[in-house]
Amino acid sequence: MDALVLDEKRFLSLLRELIALTPKLQNAPDAGLIPEERLAADVVLRALAPHVASGFVTVEAMAAKGHESRPSLVLTVKGTEDGHIGFVGAHFDVVPADREAEGWERDPFTLWVGDDGTLYGRGVTDCLGHVAVITDLLTQMAEQNMRPKRTLTVVLIANEEDAPLEHIGLDYVVSQGKLQALRGAPVFWLDSADFGPTVGTAGMAMWSLEVTGVTGHSGMPHNCVNALELAMASGLALGDWFRGAFPPHAEEKRYAFLAPSSMKSTVVIAANNKVSKIPGSVTVEGDVRLTPFYDMKDAVAGATKFIAGLDARIEKGDLPKGFPQVRAADGRRGTLALKWKGRGMEGIACDLESPALAALTAALNKVRPTEGAKPFSLTGSLPLVRDLQRGGFDVQITGFGRSSYYHAPNEQAKLEHFRDGFAILRELLVRL
């Protein structure tokens, strides 16, 4: 197995085919984009078909009832010895891309390969490049009849990009008992970037701040309550409260977190199309990213209480400094209500003493001797990793490509990232 290297021609062919499907893999239900992950799963299954037929790889397509077009794949290669190892988390769905609105330099739904080895397109790093690497690794193992020492379970998942929607992706696979063999075994989550290893992630919860005001003519502001101004002031006050309640934690330094916990606004919805009209209804949406040393339940309860208290202060006229007018001349007032969207996710602090982390570190140092292993943590979020850890799974995290292009225009990585990524996965199978 030491001799296996990435088949770049096959890898690029797989990745090109996968990225061509990304218009139908975009995951944003609020925008009417429901992915059909079966399209990407079919690419993997076609590549592995001869080796499924031979019995080298066994496949289970796991789709919840009512979501048949959204399967996850559980791929198993029996080992030569006892024990199990898992490669989990690489996913078929992608975040949306809009070339004109976001300023993409090239078509985001077509793989472009530069002369310098730059790979460009939606899903290159997050996460179709990982899907293609794993598919090539399994194909080569089958072609050479090279079985790992431990039985290898690969789970390629649906619905990672909208994981707060329950019972579709990995959570469905887990609920059906398909990962029980990996309990207590090393599980490498392959949905990160920059190699790392990534030793910690944040929890995430999405919120919606609904603000009502009093609409009217902008030349008569005394008759109005500007919901947009009230939403801006309330959102800023909420952020200030959060930073005071959940400051940088001492453990974040040990885990090399790149950023502390945060609560911020990301979307503003205002039903107003006239400059001379004061908006009477605004919704601000955003998220909480909470490092794993805090409890998300405390953050949710605290933020809800803060906004309720702020609304009560508006009723009493006890306004924080700098707040806009909150009551119209006729006595009507602005109101605030904080709501939470879907389920939240918890972050993870990986076991820094784990033999699996030691093996991953050794593999990184061998494959990338100049860069070496550089452990870090980030406030991006991964679905169910904390639940898996609590359930006895030794979850460690790595990934290939560039984190700076996660969920961003002009998503890209280098071919050498996936060449190295293939070698790292091979090393893990040899070492464990």
N, C-alpha and C positions, 0 to 999 in steps of 0.2 A: 504493500500500500504506500510505502514511502516514495515510490516512483510516480505516483499519480500527480498530474498537474492539470490545471484548467485547460479544457479544450476550448480555446478562444473562439474558434469559428462556430462551434455549436452553441456556446454561451451567448454570443452576439445574435445568432439566429433565433434562439429562444427569447432573448430580451426584446428583439425587434418585434417578434410576433406578439409578445405580451403588451408592449407599449402601444402597439396599433389598436389594442382592445380598450385602452384606457378611457375613451369617451363613454364606454358602457361599464366602466369600473369605478367611476367617480361616486363618492359616498357623501352625500349631503341631503338627507331627506327633507330638511326645511326648505331647500331650494328645488325640490322635486327630483333629485338625483338619487335613484335607488340602484346600487350596483348589481350586476349579474356575475357573481364570482365564478359561476360554472363555466363561463367562457375561458377564464384563465386556468381553471382547474383542468379543462379539457386539453389545453396546451401541454400541461405537465403529463397528463395521462397518455396522450399520444406518444410523447417522447419515451415514456416508460413501458408502453404496451408490450413490447417483446419480452421484457424482463418480468412483467406481471404474469404473462402467459407461461414463462419458464418456471415461475414460482420463486424466483430470487427475491422479488419485492411483492409484498401483499398490500392491498389497497382497500380502505374503507372510505367512501364518500359520505360525510355526515351532514345532512341538512335537516333542520327542524321542520316539522309539519307546517305547511303554509309558506315555507321559505325554500321551496325545492330548487330554485335557481341560485341559491346562495350556500353552496356546500363548503365545508372544510375537508381537507384530505388528511387521513391518517395513513402514513406509509411506514411499513415495518420491514426491516432486514434482519433476519435471525443471525445471532452471533455464534461464534465457535466455542465460547465459554459461558459461564454464568454471568448474570448481571445485565443491567440495562443502562442506556444513555439516551437522552432526548435532545433533538434540535427542534425547537418550538417557536412559533410567533411570527415567522415570515408570513406576510399576508398578501391577498390578491387585490384588495380594494385600494383606491388612492383618493387623495383630496382633490377637489376640483381645480381646473386650470382654465383661465380665460386669457388668450393671447393678447387681445387688444386692451382689455381693461387692466391687466396686470403688467403689460409691457414685456412679454416674452420676446426674446430675440429671434426665436425659431418656433416652428410648430411644436407645441408641447406633446402632441400625441403621435409623434414620429421619432424614432430613435435616430439621433445624429451622432456620428463617430468622427471626432476630429483627428487630424494628423498626429497630434500629440497624445492621443489615447483618451481624450475627453469624451465621456458618454453623456448625452444630453437628452432629456425628456422626462415627462411626468412619470414618476415611479422608479426612476433609475436607482436612487438610494432607498426610497421609502415606498414599496419594499420589493419591487419586482426584480431588481438586481439580485437580491438574496434568494428569491424563488428560483431564478435561473441558475445560480451557483449550486444550490442544493440539488436541483434536477440533474445537472451535469455530473455532480459527485456520485449520485445514486446510479446514474447510467454507466459511468466508468467502472464503478465497483461491480456492477452486474456483468459488463462486458469482459472484465478480467477475472470474474468469479472470485472476487476478494471480499470475504465477509469480515466484518469487524469482530473484535473480541467480545464485546458486549452487544446484546441485541439493540439495534438502533431503531428508535421511533421518531419519525419526522412528522410534525403537524403543521401544515400550511393552512392558514385560517382565513375565514371570511369575517367581515364586519369589524376590523380593527379600528378604522378611522371614525366610527360612530359607536364605539363600544358601550356607551351608556344605554343603547338600545339592547335590551336583554334577550337571551335565549336564541341567538343566531350564530355567533362565532365560537370562540374557544369555550365559553361557558357551557354551550350545548354539548360540545365534545366531552367536557369534564363530567357533565351531569349524566352522560350515558356510560360512564365508567371506563372510558377508553384510555385514560392515562394512569390507571391504577398500578400498572407494572413499573411506572417511573417513580412511584413514591419512595423516597429515600435515596433515589439515584440522582446523578448529576443531570440537570436540565439546563441547556444553554438556549437562552432566549435570543433569537437572531433578528432583532428589529431595533437596531441602534446604528451608530455611525462612529467614525473616527477611531475605531478599533478598541480604544480604552485599555482595559475593560471598563464598562460602565458598572459601577458598584452601588449606585443608588438612583432612584427616580422619585418623582413627587406624586402625591395624590392629586386628583383633579375633580372639581365639581363645577357645573355650569349654572349660572344664575340669570334672572331676568328682573330688572327693576322697572316696575310699571308706575309711571308718573302721570297724574292728571292735573290739568290746570284749568284756566278759563280762557277760551279763545275769543278773539276779537280783533279790531282794527289796530294796527301798530301805532297809529297816531293818537290812540286813546288808551295808553297803557294802564291808566288808573282803573279801567274797567276789566282788566285782564290779569291772569296769572300765567306767566310764560313757562310752559311745561319744559321747554328745552333748557332754559337757564336753570330751572329747579332741578332737572335731571343731572345737569353738569355739576352743580354744586353738591348735590347729594352723592353722586358717584365719587367725587373727590373726597368728600367727608368719609365715605365708606372705606376708601383706600387708606386714608390716614388712620382710621380706627384699626384696620386690619394690621397695618405695620406696627402699631403699638401693641396689639394683642399677640402677634405671632412674629416677633423679631428674629433675626438670624440666630439659629440654635448652635450651641457649642459643638455638637456632633457634626455639623455641616462641614467644618474645617477638616475633621478627620476623614470624612468621606469625599473631600474635594468637590463639594457642590459648586457649580459654576455660578449659581444665583440662589438667593434665599427664597423663601415662600413669597407669594405675591397674590394680590387680588386686584384685577384691573378690568376696565371697560374695553370691549372690542367691537361692539356693534351698536349703532344708534338707528332707531326706526322712528321717523317722525312723519305723520301723515299730513304734510303741508307742502304746497307747491307755489306759494305766493309770498314774496318778500314782505309785503305790507300786512300780512296776517300773522298774528301771534299764535303759535301752536298750542292747542289745548290738550294734546295727548302725545306722550313720548315714551318709548320703551328703550331702555339701555340694557344690553346683554353683555355678559363677560364671563370670566372664569376665576376660580381659585386654584392655585398651584401650591400644594402644601408638602413640605419635606416630611419624610416618614417619622420624624421624631415628635410630631404633633398629631393630634387626633382630629380627623376631618369632621366628626360629629360636633366637636367643640367649635370649629370654625363656622359650620353651618348654623348652629344654634346661636352663636354669638353675633353673626352678621344679621340674622333675622331679627334678633332682639334690638340690635343697634338701629336698624331702619324703622322698626316699630316705635322705638323711643324718639327717633327724629320726627316721625309723623306726629307723635303726641306733642312734641315741642312746637310744631307748626300750629297745631290746634290751640295751644296756649299762647302763641305769639312769642315764645322764648327761642328766638332764632340764633343759631351759631353766627359768629362774626363773618361778614362777607356774603351772607345768603341774599338772594334776590327777593323781591316782593312775593309774598305767598298768599295774599288775600286781596280779592278785588273790592272795588268800592261798594258793591252790594253785599259784601260779607262772605261770598263764596271763597273757599280756600283750595290750595293745591293739596294733593294727597300722594303718599308713597306706599308702595307694597312690594316686598321682595319675595320672589318665588324661585324655586329650584327646579331645574330641568333634568329629567331622567334620573338615573342613579349615578352616584359618584364613584370614583376609583381611588384606591389607596396607593400610596407609594411603597417602595421597598428599600430596605437597607440590606444588601447582600451580606452573606456570611464571609467576613474577611479572612477567616481561618479555614475556609473550606478547601479540601484537596482538589475539588473541581476548579476553584479559582486559581489555585497553584498551577494546575495543569494548563489552564487558559493563559496564565501569565507566562509560563515556560514556552508555550506555543507561539505567543506573540513575540517573545524575545528571540526565538529561533528564526521565525519567518521574516521578521522586520528588525534585524539586529541594530540598525542605525537609529530607528525611532524607539524601539523597545516598547514594553508595556507601560502605558501611562494611565493609571486608574483615575477616573473622574466620575462625578455624579451630576445630574441635570434635572431641572424641574419639568421636563417632558414627562408624559405619563404613559404607562403600559397597562393594558387590561389584565386583571386577575393575577398578576404576579405575586401580590401580597397574599392573596387567597391560596395560591399554590404553595408558597413558602410556609404558611400556617398549616397546610395539609401535609407537610413533611417532604416537600420537594425541595431539593437543593438548587435554587434558581440562580444562575449566573448570566450575565448579559454582555453581549458584544454585537458588533455590526460594522459594516463596510460602506464606504462612501463618505459623503461630506455632510455633517450635521448642519452646516451653515445654509444648506439648500433644502432642509426639511420644510415642507409645506410652503415653499417659496417659489417665486417665478424663477425660470432658468435653472430648474433642478438639474444637477449634474454630479458626476463622480469621474474617477479615472479607472480605466481598464485594469491598471495595476492594483487598485484597491480590491477588485474581485479576484484577481490572480492570487493575491496574498490571502484573501478571505478563504478561497478554496483550500489553500495550503494549511491554514489555521484549523479548519474543520477536519482535514485529513489528520493533522497532528493530534487533535483531541481523540480521534478514534484509535490512533496508535498508542497514545499515552494512557488511556483509561480502559 
